[in-house]
Amino acid sequence: MPTPNFDQNILAASRRLQDLRTDPSPAGDPGHRYTSALLTYYQNAAVRDLLTETLKAKGDDIGSIFPEYMKSALQALTSNSFATPTDLWLLTQMTIPATGVNVYPIKQDEVLFVTQGLNPLIQLTANNPGFYQEGQSVILYPAATYPQTNSVQLRYFINYVDIVQGSDADLAINRVWWTEVVNRMVKLAVADAKLVVA
């Protein structure tokens, strides 16, 4: 069973839906209303929703709740910007190891005020630089203060990648959240059933 955590939630949801199954794989589908593929879909949607709601509520502090989805990486700096890593969802911290400088995260609603010098409370310099995300890039400000030989150390929240039942990638979310994930799976299934009846 390559995805034991993910599979346990499929089995738990099937019990809650009164469609008890003992095999979470497609081989266990015959005779069941909820297929493995459908329960897999519900579980991935439930985890994505849980992470998104937590991000909205906690912002940059999401890593203290879901540390299993945090990652550190060294990124080459070729100018004052760089392309975001493909697995990055939210960049929470950045430092410049060569200088030991911590890079200040500029909130999206402050970017114009800060970069145009309109916020007297936030004055960024070479010793107190800032960063913001724009599209698929991370921009450091002010631009002229970063030698191209530098690299930056990133700490970020990774994108959730949908899990396929029986694959090598298992659910990384801490066990304390499994009940919440199963509850959300059941709610999705019940909502779908009401749509079919209507």
C-alpha positions as CSV (number, residue, x, y, z in Angstrom):
1,M,0.0,0.0,0.0
2,P,2.2,2.9,-1.3
3,T,-0.3,5.6,0.0
4,P,-1.3,4.4,3.4
5,N,-2.3,7.8,4.8
6,F,-4.3,8.7,1.8
7,D,-5.9,5.3,1.7
8,Q,-6.9,5.5,5.4
9,N,-8.9,8.6,4.6
10,I,-10.6,6.9,1.6
11,L,-11.6,4.1,3.9
12,A,-12.8,6.4,6.7
13,A,-14.8,8.5,4.3
14,S,-16.5,5.4,2.8
15,R,-17.5,4.3,6.3
16,R,-19.0,7.8,7.0
17,L,-20.9,7.6,3.7
18,Q,-22.3,4.2,4.6
19,D,-20.5,2.7,1.6
20,L,-18.0,0.6,3.6
21,R,-15.1,-0.7,1.6
22,T,-12.0,-2.5,2.6
23,D,-9.9,-1.8,-0.5
24,P,-9.2,1.8,-1.3
25,S,-7.9,1.0,-4.8
26,P,-10.1,0.8,-8.0
27,A,-10.0,-3.0,-7.6
28,G,-12.4,-2.4,-4.6
29,D,-14.9,-0.4,-6.6
30,P,-17.4,-3.2,-7.6
31,G,-20.6,-2.9,-5.5
32,H,-19.8,0.6,-4.2
33,R,-21.5,3.9,-5.0
34,Y,-18.3,5.9,-4.4
35,T,-15.4,4.8,-6.6
36,S,-11.8,5.1,-5.6
37,A,-11.4,7.8,-8.3
38,L,-14.2,9.9,-6.8
39,L,-13.0,9.5,-3.2
40,T,-9.5,10.5,-4.4
41,Y,-11.0,13.6,-6.1
42,Y,-12.8,14.5,-2.9
43,Q,-9.7,14.0,-0.7
44,N,-7.5,16.2,-3.0
45,A,-10.2,18.9,-3.1
46,A,-10.6,18.7,0.7
47,V,-6.9,19.1,1.4
48,R,-6.6,22.0,-1.1
49,D,-9.6,23.7,0.5
50,L,-8.1,23.2,4.0
51,L,-4.8,24.7,3.0
52,T,-6.4,27.6,1.1
53,E,-8.6,28.5,4.1
54,T,-5.7,28.3,6.5
55,L,-3.6,30.5,4.2
56,K,-6.4,33.1,4.1
57,A,-6.6,33.0,7.9
58,K,-3.0,32.8,8.9
59,G,-1.1,34.3,5.9
60,D,2.7,33.9,6.2
61,D,2.3,32.0,9.5
62,I,0.7,29.0,7.6
63,G,4.1,27.2,8.0
64,S,3.6,26.9,11.8
65,I,0.4,25.0,11.2
66,F,1.5,22.9,8.2
67,P,5.3,22.6,8.5
68,E,5.2,19.5,6.3
69,Y,4.5,21.8,3.3
70,M,7.4,24.2,4.0
71,K,10.6,24.1,2.0
72,S,13.9,25.9,2.0
73,A,15.9,26.4,-1.2
74,L,19.0,28.3,-2.4
75,Q,18.1,30.4,-5.5
76,A,20.7,32.0,-7.9
77,L,20.2,35.7,-8.2
78,T,21.0,36.9,-11.8
79,S,19.5,40.4,-11.4
80,N,17.1,42.0,-8.9
81,S,14.5,39.3,-9.8
82,F,14.2,35.6,-10.4
83,A,11.6,33.1,-11.5
84,T,9.7,31.5,-8.7
85,P,10.5,27.8,-8.1
86,T,7.8,25.6,-9.8
87,D,6.6,24.2,-6.5
88,L,6.3,27.6,-4.7
89,W,2.9,28.8,-3.5
90,L,3.8,31.4,-1.0
91,L,7.2,32.9,-0.3
92,T,7.4,33.6,3.4
93,Q,11.1,34.4,4.1
94,M,14.2,35.4,2.2
95,T,17.8,36.1,3.2
96,I,21.0,37.0,1.3
97,P,23.5,34.6,2.8
98,A,26.6,36.4,1.5
99,T,25.7,39.5,3.4
100,G,23.6,38.0,6.2
101,V,20.8,40.4,5.3
102,N,17.2,39.5,5.9
103,V,14.9,40.6,3.0
104,Y,11.7,42.3,4.1
105,P,8.4,40.9,2.6
106,I,6.5,43.7,0.9
107,K,2.8,43.1,1.1
108,Q,0.9,43.3,-2.2
109,D,-1.1,46.3,-1.2
110,E,2.1,48.1,-0.2
111,V,4.2,47.5,-3.4
112,L,3.4,50.8,-5.2
113,F,3.7,52.9,-2.1
114,V,7.1,51.3,-1.1
115,T,8.6,51.2,-4.6
116,Q,7.6,54.8,-5.3
117,G,8.8,56.0,-1.9
118,L,5.3,57.0,-0.7
119,N,5.4,55.1,2.5
120,P,7.7,57.0,5.0
121,L,7.5,54.1,7.5
122,I,9.1,51.6,5.1
123,Q,12.4,52.8,3.7
124,L,14.3,50.0,2.0
125,T,18.0,50.1,1.4
126,A,20.9,47.7,0.6
127,N,21.0,46.8,4.3
128,N,17.3,46.6,4.6
129,P,16.0,45.3,1.2
130,G,12.5,44.0,0.4
131,F,10.8,41.6,-2.0
132,Y,7.5,41.0,-3.5
133,Q,5.9,38.4,-5.9
134,E,4.7,39.5,-9.3
135,G,3.4,36.9,-11.7
136,Q,5.9,34.1,-11.8
137,S,8.7,36.2,-10.5
138,V,10.1,37.5,-7.2
139,I,11.4,41.1,-7.3
140,L,14.0,42.5,-4.9
141,Y,13.8,46.2,-4.2
142,P,15.8,48.4,-4.4
143,A,17.2,46.9,-7.6
144,A,20.7,48.3,-7.7
145,T,22.0,46.9,-4.5
146,Y,22.4,43.2,-5.4
147,P,25.5,41.9,-7.1
148,Q,24.7,39.2,-9.7
149,T,27.0,36.8,-7.9
150,N,24.7,36.7,-4.9
151,S,22.2,34.0,-4.2
152,V,19.2,34.1,-1.9
153,Q,17.9,31.6,0.6
154,L,14.2,31.1,0.4
155,R,11.7,29.6,2.8
156,Y,8.3,29.0,1.2
157,F,5.0,27.1,1.3
158,I,4.8,24.6,-1.5
159,N,2.0,24.0,-3.9
160,Y,-0.2,21.0,-3.1
161,V,0.1,18.4,-5.8
162,D,-2.9,16.1,-6.2
163,I,-2.2,12.6,-5.0
164,V,-3.1,9.5,-7.0
165,Q,-4.2,6.6,-5.0
166,G,-1.6,3.8,-5.0
167,S,1.2,6.1,-6.3
168,D,4.6,6.7,-4.6
169,A,3.5,10.1,-3.2
170,D,1.5,9.9,0.0
171,L,-0.5,12.5,1.9
172,A,2.0,14.6,3.9
173,I,-0.5,16.4,6.1
174,N,-0.1,15.7,9.8
175,R,-2.4,13.0,11.2
176,V,-4.2,15.5,13.5
177,W,-5.8,17.0,10.3
178,W,-7.1,13.6,8.9
179,T,-10.5,13.9,10.6
180,E,-11.0,17.4,9.2
181,V,-10.0,16.1,5.7
182,V,-12.5,13.2,6.0
183,N,-15.3,15.6,7.2
184,R,-14.7,17.7,4.1
185,M,-14.7,14.7,1.9
186,V,-18.1,13.6,3.2
187,K,-19.5,17.2,2.8
188,L,-18.3,17.2,-0.8
189,A,-19.9,13.8,-1.5
190,V,-23.2,14.8,0.2
191,A,-23.3,18.0,-1.8
192,D,-22.7,16.1,-5.0
193,A,-25.5,13.6,-4.1
194,K,-27.9,16.5,-3.5
195,L,-27.1,17.9,-6.9
196,V,-27.8,14.6,-8.6
197,V,-31.2,14.3,-6.7
198,A,-32.2,17.8,-7.6
